[in-house]
Amino acid sequence: MTKDWEDRVAAAWAAFDDYPEERAADFRAVIDALVAELPDDSPVGPFEQACAWDSTGRSDKAVPLYREALARGLDGYRGRRAKIQLSSSLRNVGQPEEGVKLLTPELDAPSDELDDAVRATLALCLSSLGRDREGLSLVLGALAPHLPRYQRSMANYARALVNPGD
């Protein structure tokens, strides 16, 4: 991957909203053409294709591609994105428990700008499993640091939802 390739992928995604639903296949073709420029064993290729399928409403097609990208060693920022997006797609196809298993370790991963997305997606997976209190706890815990006031109170309320005796 070169900076030029990364720039063209970014430009394709920046133009995503220019593709109405009936042109979803056209957008995926743009991504497929960019992926065709990568080495056959690149983990980035299936990741970008998974994103394109996912973003055009086909979580079922995205799941195996996310898995392939991770199996090929996708790591770092894109790897974390793949875990978040795969978990969301798994939830969409009726496998939220697998999403919970995939994302729970991410709660202890080094912090980055994706922390809140991890918690929000995990909360949705938990809710799909009927574990709403745990999900709400995650969401409140993620929200608390962003509040102009009441950070401590909200963080305490979030903990109390899952540990009432604390």
Secondary structure as UniProt FT lines:
FT   HELIX           3..14
FT   HELIX           16..18
FT   HELIX           21..23
FT   HELIX           24..35
FT   TURN            36..37
FT   TURN            40..41
FT   HELIX           44..55
FT   TURN            56..57
FT   HELIX           59..71
FT   TURN            72..73
FT   HELIX           76..92
FT   TURN            93..94
FT   HELIX           96..103
FT   HELIX           104..108
FT   TURN            113..114
FT   HELIX           115..128
FT   TURN            129..130
FT   HELIX           132..143
FT   HELIX           144..146
FT   HELIX           151..162
FT   TURN            164..165
//
